[in-house]
Amino acid sequence: MSRTDRSVSTRALGRVSVVGSGTMGHTRRAVPLGAGLARVGVHLVTGGGQGVMAEVARGFVGVDPRRGASVGILPARASSEAPPEPPLGYPNPWVEIPVHTHLSARGERGVEPQSRNHLVVLTADVVVAMPGGAGTRSEVELALAYGRPVIAHLERREELPGLPVDVLLVPNLEQVLALVRHRLCG
């Protein structure tokens, strides 16, 4: 079969990292966001854990057909195991491509060089932040430092304590998806 006979597009897909709470799912917003991103036609990148990461991935993989994959950048347990193993609960069941790392720093330590948050952010063309805590805030800070566009899918700034004032707050899902399309397509 020649390249022109393929029914699958060979065009590169954009990558959208969704960051948020590892414990609270925020299902009402996370599942529709994941499904919307799948319909946009991107790869979804998360930290591969529970909470928002699992719920957005669940919404994403629930769309059929779709072009993108659900990628999880997994932390390692804080130990000297060889090979490194992810903590319990990683990856969540909706990660299709797990990326195992040796990086164990998380939460309050999310900006340290030993945090996989750098990879979650650097893999992205666009970062969408949902409600979360210190780990999510560190991912937003890294995204800004690395020059990645950040969209805060929040109803109130207080849902992500310490959110920098220059990050755009977008409570409406359709507006989030429109901004993602705009950032990816220009």
BALUMNU-96920 format. One record per residue (C-alpha): residue number from 1; x, y, z. Coordinates in pm, 1 decimal. Layout:
N
R    k        px        py        pz
R  NUM         X         Y         Z
...
end
This chain:
186
R    k        px        py        pz
R    1       0.0       0.0       0.0
R    2     139.4     339.2     -90.7
R    3     135.8     637.1     143.4
R    4    -145.1     796.3     -56.3
R    5    -368.6     489.9     -14.4
R    6    -374.4     508.8     364.7
R    7    -698.8     612.9     526.8
R    8    -517.3     737.4     837.9
R    9    -381.5    1089.5     826.4
R   10      -5.7    1115.8     860.6
R   11     -26.9    1479.7     969.7
R   12     125.9    1537.0    1311.2
R   13    -124.5    1591.8    1589.2
R   14     -94.7    1860.5    1851.8
R   15     -34.2    1766.5    2213.7
R   16    -241.3    1910.3    2496.8
R   17    -133.5    1851.3    2855.7
R   18    -411.2    1867.7    3112.3
R   19    -294.1    1927.5    3468.3
R   20    -502.9    1917.0    3783.1
R   21    -569.6    1753.0    4115.4
R   22    -438.6    1400.8    4162.1
R   23    -711.0    1323.4    4415.8
R   24   -1025.8    1515.2    4318.5
R   25   -1170.2    1418.7    3978.8
R   26   -1375.2    1729.6    3900.8
R   27   -1568.2    1489.7    3678.6
R   28   -1832.3    1741.1    3568.4
R   29   -1563.7    1940.3    3384.5
R   30   -1283.2    1687.6    3330.2
R   31   -1476.2    1420.8    3135.5
R   32   -1629.8    1668.7    2886.2
R   33   -1290.0    1837.6    2846.6
R   34   -1129.1    1504.2    2759.9
R   35   -1404.0    1419.0    2511.2
R   36   -1379.6    1765.3    2356.2
R   37   -1003.8    1736.2    2314.7
R   38   -1047.4    1397.2    2147.0
R   39   -1290.5    1555.6    1900.2
R   40   -1043.7    1837.6    1832.3
R   41    -798.8    1567.5    1724.0
R   42    -500.1    1596.3    1958.2
R   43    -290.0    1369.8    2175.4
R   44    -378.3    1403.5    2544.2
R   45     -86.9    1419.4    2788.7
R   46    -136.4    1384.5    3164.4
R   47      66.3    1276.6    3464.7
R   48    -107.3     939.1    3436.8
R   49    -249.4     932.9    3789.4
R   50    -587.8     960.9    3954.6
R   51    -819.5    1259.1    4002.6
R   52    -838.3    1503.9    3712.3
R   53    -577.6    1303.2    3520.7
R   54    -795.6     990.7    3522.3
R   55   -1124.2    1168.4    3454.6
R   56    -999.3    1372.2    3159.2
R   57    -836.2    1059.1    3012.5
R   58   -1158.7     863.1    3065.4
R   59   -1351.2    1124.3    2867.8
R   60   -1082.8    1127.4    2598.7
R   61   -1065.8     751.6    2536.0
R   62   -1446.6     728.7    2542.8
R   63   -1461.5     903.8    2204.7
R   64   -1467.9     664.2    1910.1
R   65   -1335.5     716.7    1656.0
R   66   -1054.4     951.8    1749.6
R   67    -710.7    1024.9    1613.5
R   68    -506.4    1096.5    1925.2
R   69    -377.6     881.3    2208.5
R   70    -388.5     918.7    2585.0
R   71     -28.2     953.8    2705.8
R   72      65.5     934.8    3074.3
R   73     403.7    1063.8    3196.7
R   74     449.9     853.7    3510.1
R   75     652.6     937.0    3820.1
R   76     869.8     678.6    3991.7
R   77     833.3     569.4    4351.4
R   78    1066.5     754.1    4585.1
R   79    1310.9     464.5    4619.9
R   80    1616.1     320.0    4457.9
R   81    1431.8      41.7    4275.9
R   82    1579.7     -70.5    3945.6
R   83    1401.7     -48.5    3715.7
R   84    1196.7     234.7    3865.1
R   85     832.0     153.3    3927.3
R   86     544.5     403.5    3937.8
R   87     357.7     459.2    4265.1
R   88      32.7     273.7    4334.6
R   89    -250.7     412.4    4122.3
R   90     -24.1     485.4    3824.8
R   91    -103.1     457.0    3543.8
R   92    -478.1     503.6    3556.4
R   93    -681.0     263.6    3336.6
R   94    -725.2     522.6    3059.0
R   95    -356.2     575.1    2981.8
R   96    -286.8     413.8    2644.9
R   97      80.5     505.8    2620.0
R   98     255.1     503.4    2959.1
R   99     589.3     683.0    2968.1
R  100     783.1     550.0    3267.8
R  101    1032.8     788.3    3422.5
R  102    1288.6     771.1    3701.2
R  103    1160.4    1104.5    3835.6
R  104     997.6    1086.7    4179.3
R  105     944.6    1447.7    4298.5
R  106     575.1    1550.1    4309.2
R  107     336.3    1795.4    4477.1
R  108     525.5    2071.2    4663.0
R  109     843.3    1944.6    4493.0
R  110     690.4    1970.0    4144.6
R  111     935.2    2225.4    4003.8
R  112    1246.2    2035.9    4116.6
R  113    1463.4    1877.2    3847.3
R  114    1357.1    1532.1    3974.9
R  115     989.1    1595.7    3888.9
R  116     819.6    1450.5    3583.3
R  117     618.3    1774.8    3567.8
R  118     890.7    1913.2    3340.2
R  119     813.8    1637.9    3088.0
R  120     436.0    1681.7    3116.7
R  121     477.8    2050.4    3032.4
R  122     754.6    2023.6    2773.2
R  123     560.0    1758.5    2580.7
R  124     269.1    2000.9    2539.1
R  125     187.2    2250.2    2269.4
R  126     -81.4    2385.9    2505.8
R  127    -136.5    2330.2    2879.8
R  128    -488.7    2329.9    3023.2
R  129    -496.8    2373.8    3401.2
R  130    -788.3    2247.3    3607.9
R  131    -849.0    2273.5    3983.4
R  132    -559.4    2143.8    4188.5
R  133    -299.2    2215.3    4448.9
R  134      76.4    2258.4    4474.6
R  135     161.5    2006.1    4201.7
R  136     -77.0    2168.0    3954.5
R  137      50.4    2514.2    4041.3
R  138     407.5    2393.2    3981.8
R  139     307.6    2265.2    3636.1
R  140     156.4    2604.3    3551.2
R  141     472.8    2778.7    3672.6
R  142     687.0    2545.7    3460.6
R  143     464.5    2602.0    3156.4
R  144     507.1    2977.3    3188.5
R  145     883.3    2941.1    3239.9
R  146     909.8    2719.4    2930.1
R  147     690.9    2950.7    2721.2
R  148     399.2    2710.5    2683.7
R  149      52.9    2869.1    2654.1
R  150    -164.2    2801.7    2959.3
R  151    -544.0    2805.0    2972.4
R  152    -701.3    2779.5    3318.7
R  153   -1028.6    2587.2    3290.1
R  154   -1155.9    2713.1    3624.5
R  155   -1474.0    2874.1    3747.0
R  156   -1282.7    3078.8    4006.2
R  157    -913.5    3155.1    4056.5
R  158    -940.2    3009.8    4407.3
R  159    -975.5    2661.3    4254.9
R  160    -600.2    2676.0    4188.7
R  161    -438.8    2867.1    4477.2
R  162    -145.3    3078.0    4366.8
R  163    -246.6    3083.7    4000.3
R  164     -41.7    3361.0    3837.6
R  165    -256.4    3662.0    3743.9
R  166    -143.4    3655.1    3380.7
R  167    -296.6    3309.5    3321.1
R  168    -624.5    3332.4    3129.2
R  169    -926.1    3204.0    3324.6
R  170   -1174.1    3028.0    3090.8
R  171   -1471.8    2864.0    3266.3
R  172   -1657.3    2775.2    2943.2
R  173   -1561.2    2444.1    2776.8
R  174   -1636.7    2560.6    2421.8
R  175   -1410.2    2862.6    2473.9
R  176   -1132.1    2636.4    2607.6
R  177   -1157.0    2414.7    2298.4
R  178   -1164.0    2718.5    2067.4
R  179    -849.3    2854.0    2233.1
R  180    -678.1    2514.4    2200.3
R  181    -764.2    2505.7    1829.7
R  182    -639.8    2862.1    1787.9
R  183    -310.3    2789.7    1968.6
R  184    -252.7    2477.6    1758.0
R  185    -361.4    2612.0    1421.0
R  186    -282.1    2981.2    1453.6
end
